[in-house]
Every structure is written in structure tokens, then in C-alpha cells.
Amino acid sequence: MLRMGYLIALVVLMVGCANKPRIENSLPAQAQPSSLPNEGQGSVCLALSGGGIRSGSVSLGVLQELQQQGVLGKLSMISSVSGGGYPVYGLLETARLDETADLNGLLANYSDFIRHAEKRASFITPTQAKLDVATAAAILAGYTLLRPLGSADLIEFSGGSLAYSVSIHSTFVSGRPVDFDGSPLANYQVVANRVGFPSFVLLGSAHDGDRPPRSGEKYTVGNLFEFSPDSIGSDKVGYWKSYIKKLNLWNAVVASGAAIDAPTIGEQKALIPDWLKEWGFGLGISIHLADGRKIFISDGGFIENQGIVPLVRRNCRRIIAVDASHDPNLSWEGWTQFAANAKELGWKTTEVVDLQGQPVVKGNPWEMASHIYRVDAFKGDQKSEIFILKLGIGRSGIERYPESVKAFWADDLKKYHAGARCEGESLNLNCTFPQQATVQQSFTRSEFRAYRCLGRFMAREYLSTTSELPSVAMLPMDCIPAELTPR
């Protein structure tokens, strides 16, 4: 039986399709971005990778630790893609809705913000995802009638896409329903300045036309679409100095995390089949340009799942890159794609090495000697040092990890030895901590906490092993004081 939330989502979907206006761009598009501001030049920036709720929880832990150590407010810019943008959205939207909120309070050890996220961390399950496709098919007839009327152009959802996007909000924003109209995206930079949050970029993928990409279609780095305080668009559709009217942060984070629209997902087909995409079903944003073109924006992870490109282009001197992407064999596929993107943009990159200068090897995410790696990017006299915080477990040093991480690790170690180890690149639902597949979006409270604590540990290891904050001691740490641990 459908849960009440799905019935509500379906009603909202049908009402939304009938009443949402299209987004109109009031300024002509430029063929190429004429100039990108050098906000990051000479500074330290942060990149939060894709990876669904796994990346969302890890990234939240990283933000917590950076704030606690006094580093977050010193960053120039944060770039995020897909799940890495969830806590960015949550922090900024919460601060917009509550003018008394500040980062110290929001990111304090087990604050109300953190408690709420742990409590609501259950996203859509695979069974529900299949039901979502059926929901989309069931309303196809009505949608077919609405589409010619131009009344379903702002945000085109399947039933499950809406449920998933509402889940992002309900997990990372406490106590407030989604404000579908919201505040214009440009206003969030004012919010960020007020609370001491860096400038931000959320990444999407630009697709020509007003429908999601079909199977077999390919993206290039030119399709990378930026939602940011200083520019919006891609090399293909151009940049604008002002925001598209009505576009808000919720639109941006939903589009940035819209993996349901992928032409393919790993070795599997996208959840939405091509015949439904022909009618516009999917998760994303349709933008009508002044020159008459239509652009469909969806998941940025199709192109650049590490979120590094915008920061390299803005000449960040140092980039802290949180890699919580799905990489069960430590194949570093995301970094291979980044190197290809950088080359296309005229940059050269070094190979990924550990802090002793040794090249990385494929292997087991349970046997990592360190979470910290490095790669450099060069273009002329410009250079970006990229320090990678790579998701995994250093099994030989497990005693150093937070108690919540050790407990979760010990439980999943049994599953790992039983064979649930996410072999290959397929999205295997039986993967063990810390490499649950991105498609598995339903986390328990303890699982969310373990990933968040692991993110804090990774950030602390970075701070203690680089020149950023060398005084941080790597001691056993738990993310939650014992007296506050929920039963």
C-alpha cells in the first residue's frame, strides 16, 4: 500500500504540473563565459563529491570538523555536486528561514540540526524507486494533456523524483516544509555572508532540449552547468551575470542530485526508460532561453562527480576534495574523469599520490593506509594543489576511529567476509560500510552517524597531516557525547 507521503507527493505533483510557470531567462546567452571571477585565487577551497546520502552524511561531518577547528569560515568557496550539496543546501536554507541561526550552533556536536538529520536520514528504497516509475507511468495521460499547454515546464518530476527531492529537504532542513517558490538563488549569498559560510557552487549537467538525456547520449565538460553566486550556466548555454527569475536553491540542489535521469548508471540502465523521457519525465529543471532554446538541467555527477572543475577554473591555490563517491575497488575512476576534463580545459594534472609521493593502487577500501592523497593541476603559471579526503577504512588503525565508526565497522565486517563487498562497478545493494552503493539511499540513524563521524575523522586527519592546522591531535574521538546519545 502507498504510504501517505506518496499520496501527498502525487497530489503535489499533479498540482505543480498544472500551475508551475516556466523559467524565463531575461538576458541573452553568451556563447562562452567571457570571464569568471577569481574569487578563489590564492585561497583555500572545498569540493564535496557526489554519492547520494552517503556523500551527504560524510560531507556534513567534514563541514562540522572544519567549523570546529576554525577553518570553514576561512575558505573562499565550496563546490558541490549531487549528494555533497545536501548539507550545503540544508545549512543555507536553515539559516535563511531562521535569522538567529549561526554555523557554530548548527554544526555543534550533536546540535538540533544534526539530531534532525540523523532522525530523518531514510531516503527512497529500491522498491519505492520501482513504484515511482509506475507512478510516473500512471499520470502519463494527464501529463500529455498538460504539456502542450506549457504548464509543466519549471520542474518536471516523476512521482519518485518529487519524493526524493522532498527527502533531501526533510532530512537537512529541520521543521519547515519545502518552499517551492523559495527565495531567488542570488539571495543565498547574502545568507552565506551573514553566517560566515563561503561562496558556493552547485553543479548540474546541461542537456539541449527540454527532456532528460536518453540512453547512449554522452556529456562533455562543456555541458557542466554551474549554479553559483557569480555565474550560472555552462560553456554550451552561456553564462549570465544575473539569476534566472524564480530559480532558487532548492531547484539547484534537486537538479544537481538528479541521478534518476542518467543515460546509464554504471552497468545498469537508468530508472526512467527512454519512452518516458520522450514525454519529459525525470528530475531536473527546464530553462527557456531568450534566444528560443530550451535547456534541461540534471545531475552534475554525469560529468564531474568530484566537483573540482569550478575551483580549478577559479584558480584556488589549494583545494580540499572530499571524495565520497561510489568506488568499491578503489579504482579512482572519478579522478580519471577529472583529469580528462582538466585536459579538455587546457590543464595538466599529475597522477594521484599519497603524502609520501607513492602512486595510488587499486585495492580494498577496508585497507587504506591513509585517507589523504594529493594531485596537482597546472595551466601556465597557475597551479592548484588538490588534497583528497578519500572515503574508506584503515583497518590496521581502526582503534583511532570514532566509537560509532568502529561499532558499525565491526558489524559490517562479518557481512564483508560473507561476500557482500560490492565487487565491480555495478550498484550492488549488498555493499558493506563504507561503500554502500549510491542507489541504496535508505540509511539507519546509526549508519548516517557512522558516515558523518567518518567524515569528521577524515577532515581531522587532513588537518593534522598537512600544514593547514598541524596542531590537531589524532586521538580517538566520538562524534556524540555519551550523555546525548539517543536510545
C-alpha positions in Angstrom: 0.0 0.0 0.0 1.3 3.5 -0.8 2.4 5.5 2.2 0.6 8.7 3.0 3.7 10.6 1.9 3.4 9.2 -1.6 -0.2 10.2 -1.9 0.7 13.7 -0.8 3.6 13.7 -3.2 1.3 12.6 -6.1 -1.2 15.4 -5.3 1.6 18.0 -5.1 3.0 16.6 -8.4 -0.3 17.0 -10.2 -1.0 20.4 -8.8 2.6 21.5 -9.5 2.4 20.3 -13.1 -0.8 22.2 -13.6 0.4 25.5 -12.1 4.1 26.0 -12.3 5.3 28.7 -14.7 8.3 28.1 -17.0 11.6 29.7 -16.1 12.4 32.5 -18.5 15.9 33.9 -18.9 15.6 37.7 -19.4 19.2 38.2 -20.7 20.7 36.8 -23.9 23.1 33.9 -23.5 26.8 34.4 -24.2 28.4 31.7 -26.4 31.3 31.3 -23.9 31.8 32.6 -20.4 33.6 35.9 -21.1 35.2 36.0 -17.7 35.0 34.0 -14.5 35.8 36.0 -11.3 38.9 34.9 -9.5 37.2 34.5 -6.1 39.3 31.5 -5.3 42.7 32.9 -6.4 45.4 32.4 -3.8 42.9 30.8 -1.4 41.8 27.5 0.0 38.5 26.0 -1.4 36.5 22.9 -0.6 34.9 20.3 -3.0 32.2 17.9 -1.9 31.7 14.9 -4.3 28.6 13.1 -5.4 27.4 10.0 -3.7 23.8 10.5 -2.6 23.1 10.3 1.1 26.4 8.6 1.7 28.2 11.7 0.5 25.7 13.9 2.2 26.5 12.5 5.6 30.2 12.3 5.1 30.3 15.9 3.8 28.2 17.0 6.8 30.9 15.5 9.1 33.7 17.3 7.2 31.9 20.6 7.5 31.4 20.0 11.2 35.1 19.3 11.8 36.3 22.3 9.7 33.9 24.6 11.6 35.0 23.2 15.0 38.7 23.8 14.1 38.1 27.3 12.8 38.8 26.5 9.1 35.4 26.6 7.4 34.9 30.4 7.6 38.4 30.9 6.1 37.5 29.0 2.9 36.9 31.1 -0.2 34.4 28.8 -2.0 32.7 25.4 -1.7 31.8 23.4 -4.8 29.4 20.5 -4.5 27.8 18.0 -6.8 24.8 15.8 -6.1 24.9 14.4 -2.5 27.7 16.7 -1.5 25.4 19.6 -1.9 22.7 18.3 0.5 24.3 19.7 3.7 25.2 22.9 1.9 21.6 23.3 1.0 20.5 22.4 4.5 22.8 24.9 6.2 21.9 27.8 3.9 18.2 27.1 3.8 18.0 26.7 7.6 19.9 30.0 8.0 17.6 31.7 5.6 14.5 30.5 7.5 16.0 31.3 10.9 17.9 34.6 11.1 19.2 33.7 14.5 21.0 30.6 13.2 24.8 30.6 13.0 27.3 27.9 11.9 28.6 27.3 15.4 25.1 26.4 16.6 24.1 24.4 13.5 27.3 22.4 13.4 27.9 22.0 17.1 28.5 18.4 18.4 25.0 16.9 18.2 23.1 20.1 17.7 19.4 20.1 16.9 20.4 20.4 13.2 22.5 17.2 13.5 19.9 15.3 15.5 17.2 16.1 12.9 19.4 14.9 10.0 20.1 11.6 11.8 16.5 11.1 12.6 15.2 11.7 9.0 18.0 10.0 7.0 15.9 7.4 5.4 15.5 8.2 1.7 13.9 6.2 -1.1 14.4 2.4 -1.1 14.9 0.4 -4.3 11.3 -1.0 -4.0 9.9 2.5 -3.7 12.0 3.6 -6.7 10.3 1.0 -8.9 7.0 2.2 -7.5 7.9 5.7 -8.5 8.4 4.7 -12.1 4.9 3.1 -12.0 3.5 6.3 -10.6 5.1 8.3 -13.4 3.5 6.0 -16.0 0.1 6.2 -14.3 0.0 10.0 -14.7 1.3 10.0 -18.3 -2.1 10.6 -19.9 -2.8 13.7 -17.8 0.7 15.0 -18.3 0.4 14.5 -22.0 -2.6 16.9 -22.0 -0.8 19.5 -19.8 2.5 19.6 -21.6 1.2 21.3 -24.9 -0.4 24.0 -22.7 3.1 25.0 -21.5 2.1 24.4 -17.9 4.7 21.8 -16.8 8.0 23.5 -17.7 9.5 24.7 -14.5 10.3 21.4 -12.7 9.4 18.2 -14.4 9.1 15.4 -11.8 8.2 11.8 -11.7 6.4 10.8 -8.6 9.5 9.4 -7.1 11.7 12.3 -8.1 9.4 14.6 -6.1 9.5 12.2 -3.1 13.3 12.0 -3.3 13.8 15.8 -3.5 11.4 16.4 -0.6 13.5 13.8 1.3 16.6 16.0 0.8 14.8 18.9 2.3 13.2 17.0 5.2 16.5 15.4 6.2 18.7 18.5 6.0 16.2 21.3 6.9 14.6 21.0 10.3 10.9 21.6 10.9 9.9 23.5 7.7 8.1 22.3 4.6 9.6 22.8 1.2 9.2 26.4 0.0 8.6 25.6 -3.7 8.8 29.2 -4.8 11.5 30.0 -2.3 13.9 32.9 -2.4 15.9 33.7 -5.6 19.2 31.9 -5.6 21.2 35.1 -5.6 19.8 35.9 -2.1 21.5 32.9 -0.6 24.9 34.6 -0.9 23.6 37.3 1.4 22.7 34.5 3.8 26.1 32.9 3.4 27.8 36.2 4.2 25.7 36.7 7.3 26.6 33.3 8.8 30.2 33.2 7.6 29.7 30.5 5.0 31.9 30.5 1.9 30.7 31.3 -1.6 29.1 28.2 -3.2 28.7 26.4 -6.5 26.3 23.5 -7.2 27.0 21.5 -10.3 24.5 20.2 -12.9 24.6 18.8 -16.4 23.1 20.9 -19.3 21.2 18.9 -21.9 19.9 20.6 -25.1 16.1 20.4 -25.3 13.5 20.2 -22.5 13.8 16.4 -21.8 16.2 14.3 -19.8 19.1 12.6 -21.7 18.3 9.3 -23.4 20.4 6.1 -23.3 23.6 6.3 -25.2 23.8 10.1 -25.1 27.1 11.5 -23.9 28.2 14.5 -21.9 31.4 16.5 -22.2 32.8 19.0 -19.7 31.2 21.8 -21.8 27.8 20.5 -20.5 28.9 21.2 -16.9 26.3 23.6 -15.5 27.1 25.9 -12.6 24.6 27.3 -10.1 26.7 29.8 -8.2 26.8 33.4 -6.8 29.0 34.7 -9.6 27.7 32.9 -12.7 25.1 30.5 -13.9 25.2 28.2 -16.9 27.7 26.2 -18.9 30.1 26.7 -21.8 27.3 25.4 -24.1 24.4 27.6 -22.9 26.5 30.6 -21.8 26.8 32.5 -18.5 24.7 35.3 -17.1 25.5 37.9 -14.6 22.1 37.9 -13.1 20.0 35.0 -11.9 17.1 33.5 -13.8 13.9 34.7 -12.2 12.3 32.2 -9.9 15.3 29.9 -9.7 16.0 29.0 -6.1 18.5 26.9 -4.1 16.0 24.0 -3.8 15.8 23.9 -7.6 19.6 23.8 -7.8 20.2 21.0 -5.3 17.4 18.9 -6.8 18.8 19.3 -10.3 22.4 18.7 -9.1 21.4 15.4 -7.5 19.1 14.1 -10.2 20.8 10.8 -10.9 17.5 9.3 -12.0 18.0 11.0 -15.3 21.3 9.3 -16.1 21.6 7.9 -19.7 23.1 4.9 -17.9 24.1 4.3 -14.3 27.2 2.1 -14.1 26.4 -1.2 -15.7 22.7 -0.7 -15.3 20.0 1.3 -17.2 18.6 4.5 -15.8 15.4 4.1 -13.7 13.4 6.2 -16.1 13.2 4.4 -19.5 13.6 6.4 -22.8 10.0 6.1 -23.8 9.0 8.0 -20.6 11.8 10.5 -21.1 10.3 11.3 -24.5 7.4 12.8 -22.6 9.7 14.8 -20.3 9.5 12.5 -17.2 12.5 12.8 -14.9 14.1 15.0 -12.3 15.5 18.3 -13.4 14.8 21.9 -14.5 13.7 23.1 -17.9 15.0 26.6 -18.7 13.7 28.6 -21.6 16.4 30.9 -23.0 15.8 34.3 -24.6 17.0 33.0 -28.0 14.2 30.4 -28.0 16.3 27.4 -27.0 15.3 25.1 -24.2 17.8 23.5 -21.8 17.2 20.6 -19.4 19.5 20.6 -16.3 20.1 17.4 -14.3 22.8 15.6 -12.2 26.3 17.2 -12.4 27.9 13.8 -11.4 27.4 12.6 -15.0 30.3 14.9 -15.9 32.4 15.8 -12.9 31.5 13.8 -9.8 34.3 15.3 -7.7 33.2 18.9 -8.1 36.8 20.1 -8.7 36.5 21.8 -12.1 34.8 25.1 -10.9 37.5 25.5 -8.3 40.4 24.9 -10.6 38.9 27.4 -13.1 38.7 29.9 -10.3 42.4 29.4 -9.5 42.1 28.1 -6.0 45.6 27.7 -4.6 44.6 24.7 -2.5 41.5 22.5 -2.9 40.3 20.2 -0.1 38.5 17.5 -2.1 36.1 15.2 -0.2 35.7 12.0 -2.3 32.8 10.0 -1.0 31.8 8.7 -4.4 31.0 5.0 -5.1 34.4 3.4 -5.5 34.3 -0.1 -4.0 37.6 -1.3 -5.7 39.5 2.0 -5.2 39.6 2.4 -9.0 39.8 6.2 -8.7 37.5 6.4 -11.8 36.3 9.8 -10.7 39.8 11.2 -10.8 40.5 9.7 -14.2 37.4 11.6 -15.4 38.6 14.8 -13.7 42.0 14.5 -15.4 40.2 14.1 -18.8 38.0 17.2 -18.1 41.0 19.2 -17.0 42.9 18.3 -20.1 39.9 19.4 -22.3 40.1 22.8 -20.5 43.8 23.2 -21.1 45.0 22.0 -17.7 47.6 19.3 -16.9 47.3 17.1 -13.9 49.8 14.9 -12.0 49.0 11.4 -11.0 47.3 10.8 -7.7 49.8 10.0 -5.0 49.8 9.6 -1.2 51.6 12.1 1.0 54.8 10.1 0.7 54.7 10.6 -3.1 53.7 7.0 -3.8 51.2 6.3 -6.6 47.8 5.0 -5.5 46.9 1.4 -6.3 43.6 -0.3 -6.8 42.5 -2.3 -3.9 40.3 -2.7 -0.9 38.6 0.3 0.8 39.0 -1.6 4.0 42.8 -1.5 3.8 43.6 2.2 3.4 46.8 3.3 5.0 45.6 6.9 4.9 42.6 8.9 3.8 44.8 11.8 2.4 46.1 11.9 -1.1 47.3 14.6 -3.5 47.1 15.6 -7.1 48.2 18.9 -8.7 46.7 20.8 -11.6 48.7 23.2 -13.8 47.9 25.8 -16.5 50.6 28.2 -17.5 51.7 29.8 -14.2 48.6 28.8 -12.4 48.7 25.8 -10.0 46.1 24.2 -7.7 47.2 21.8 -5.0 44.4 19.2 -4.5 44.3 17.3 -1.3 41.9 14.3 -1.5 40.0 13.1 1.5 39.2 9.6 0.2 36.4 7.5 1.7 37.5 4.2 3.2 38.7 2.5 6.3 42.3 2.0 7.5 41.7 -1.4 9.0 45.1 -1.6 10.6 44.4 1.6 12.5 40.8 1.1 13.4 41.5 1.9 17.1 42.0 5.5 16.0 38.4 5.9 14.6 35.4 7.3 16.5 33.5 4.7 18.5 30.4 4.9 16.3 32.6 4.1 13.2 34.3 1.2 15.0 31.0 -0.3 16.0 29.5 -0.1 12.5 32.7 -1.4 11.0 32.7 -4.4 13.3 29.2 -5.3 12.4 29.7 -4.9 8.7 33.0 -6.8 8.7 31.0 -10.0 9.1 28.9 -9.1 6.0 32.1 -8.3 4.1 33.7 -11.7 4.8 30.4 -13.3 3.8 30.8 -11.8 0.3 28.8 -8.6 0.4 31.7 -6.5 -0.8 30.4 -4.6 -3.8 32.6 -6.3 -6.5 33.0 -4.4 -9.7 31.3 -1.1 -10.6 27.7 -2.3 -10.6 25.4 -0.8 -8.0 25.2 -3.8 -5.7 22.7 -3.3 -2.9 24.7 -5.7 -0.7 27.7 -3.5 -0.4 29.1 -3.1 3.1 30.1 0.0 5.0 31.7 2.3 4.0 30.9 1.7 0.3 27.1 1.2 0.2 26.0 1.8 -3.4 24.7 5.2 -4.2 21.4 3.6 -5.2 20.9 2.5 -1.6 19.5 5.7 -0.1 17.7 4.4 2.9 20.1 4.9 5.9 19.5 4.0 9.5 20.3 6.5 12.2 23.4 4.6 13.2 24.6 4.3 9.6 24.1 8.1 9.0 26.0 8.8 12.2 28.9 6.4 11.3 29.4 8.1 7.9 29.2 11.6 9.5 31.7 10.6 12.1 34.0 9.1 9.4 33.8 12.5 7.6 34.9 14.3 10.8 37.8 11.8 11.2 38.9 12.3 7.6 38.9 16.1 8.0 40.8 15.8 11.2 43.4 13.6 9.5 43.8 16.1 6.8 44.2 19.0 9.3 46.8 17.0 11.3 48.9 15.8 8.4 49.1 19.0 6.3 50.2 22.5 7.1 46.7 23.7 7.4 46.3 23.1 11.1 49.2 20.9 12.3 48.4 21.1 16.0 45.3 18.9 15.7 45.9 15.6 17.6 44.7 12.4 16.0 43.2 10.8 19.1 40.2 8.5 19.5 37.1 10.7 19.2 33.4 10.0 19.2 31.0 12.4 17.4 28.4 12.3 20.2 28.9 12.8 23.9 27.7 9.6 25.7 25.1 11.5 27.7 23.5 12.8 24.5 23.4 9.5 22.6 19.8 8.8 21.6 18.5 5.4 22.7 
